[in-house]
């Protein structure tokens, strides 16, 4: 189901330090149609950020995917990948069943759709965590990126804004947890 691992490397533009890793690309059969690969870091590391400025994006808060086969999705992500299924509930505002998986500090939010009859899932969007959505939005706008006005998020005690440009057609959200 998987091919041979590929060696990879990268050089830091600032200090010239080299990192090496192995990539293992997974087939559509095991990923349910979502392009995926695993990385094993071999040598070196990414530079650590000592302190995030309030206008910086500081984490991948959640990934949003869609599926029309929730049981198959659960069997793959919980059963094969061993990712914790934290919540399975109907969300009124989305008028849909939503699965919430947790992996470290990131949530995988899976919206169940009935629009298609397939076992192929799809990536719908990314949500990036920020300390100050106001400062992040202002910084991005000053850099020429289009960002929607800030509004209350679906999740209680959150503020969100949608990045409208420079996303390569990936729906992108900024989220601040209050």
N, C-alpha and C positions, 0 to 999 in steps of 0.2 A: 504493500500500500504506500510505501514511501520510497523515495529514491536515495541515492548515496548522498552523504553530507558534502557540502561545498565549503572550502576554506575561504575566509574573508579577512580583510585587513583595512585599517584606516589610520590616517596620520592626522594628529591635532595640528591645525593651522598655526596655533600660537607657539607651542613649545616643541613641535616636531616629534612628540612621543607617539609610538605606534601601538595600536590595539589589534589583537587578532581574535578570530572567532570561527565557529563552524555553523553553517546554516543547514537545516534539514527542511526541505520543502515538502509539504503534505499534499496528498492527492485530493481531488474533489470528493472522492468517495468518503474519506474520513472527515473532511471539513464541511460537508454538505453544501459545497459550491462556493464557499468563502475562501478567497486566496489567503493562505496561512503558511507560516513557517516557524520553526523553533530555532533559537539561537543559544549556543553554548559558548560563553565567553572563555577564552583561553588565557590571554595575557593582556595586561594593561587595564585601564578603566577610564571611564568618562570623567572629566573634571567635575569636582563637587562644587555646588553653589553654596557658599557660606550663608548667604542671606538673600531671600527673595525681596525685591522691591515690590511695593504694593501694586504696581501696574504690570507686573510680570505674570505670565501663566506659570503656575507652579505644579500642576499635576493633571493627569488624565482622570477626570472625575468619573465619567462613565461612557460606555460605548452603547449605541442603540442599534439593534438588529431587528429584522423581521423574519417570521417563520409562519408557514401555514401547517406545520407539523410539530406542535409543541411536545408531544411525547417522544418523537424522534430526536428533537433538540435536547431534551432532558437526558435521554439515553446517551447521547454523544457527549455533551458538556459535563454532566454529572458523572455518568458511568465510565466513559473512556478518559476524559481529561481530568476528572476528579476535582472539578470546580464546584464549590458549595452553592447549592440552590437555597438562597436565603428566604425567598418569598415567591409565592405563586398566587396572584389575586386578580380580580376584575377591577380595572381602573375606570371609574365612571367618566372622567373627563376625556379619556381616550376611546371610550365605548369598546373596550377590548380587554381580553385577558393579557396580563403582562407577567413575565417571569423575571425575577431579579437574582442574578448570580453574583457572588462576591469573590474576588481574587485580589488578595492583598488589600490595597486601598482603592481599588477600582471596581465599579459595578458594571456588570454586563446586563443591560436592560433589553429584554426581548419581547417585542410586541407581536401578538398572535393575530394574523390576518386570515380572512376567509376568501380573499380575492383571487387566490390562485391555487391550483391543485398540483403541488410539487413538493418534493422533499428538499429542494434547494433553498437555502436561507440567503439573506442578503444583509450587507452592512447598510444601515440607514444614516448614521451620523455619529459625531463625536462631541463630547461636552468637556470643556477644559476648566479646571478649577482656578479661581483667582482669589486673592485676598481683598482686593478693592475693585469691584466691577466698574465703578465710576472712573477710577484712574486708568484701568486697563482700556476701557472704551475710549476715553479721551486720547490715550497714547496711540491706539490703533487708528483712530480718525485722523490724528495729526500726521500719521505715516501714510495717509491716503487710502486706508482700508475702510470700506463701508460697513457700519455696524448699526443695528436697529436701536431704537430707544430701549432703556432698561425697564423691565416690568417684573412683577412678582412671578416666581416659578410655580410649576404644578406642585412640586414638593414644598411642604410647609417650611417657612423660614429660609427661603432662598430668593435671590434675585437673578434674573437671566437677561442676556442680550444675544441676538443672533448675528454672527459674522456673515455679511452679505456678499463679500468679494474676496478674491485671493484664496479660495478654499478648494480649488480643483473639483468643484461640483460635489463636495462632501458636505452635507448639512453640518454646520458647526455652531456650537453654543458656548457661551461663557457663563459660568455659574459661580455665584458667591453664596456660601453658607453663612447665614447670619448667626 
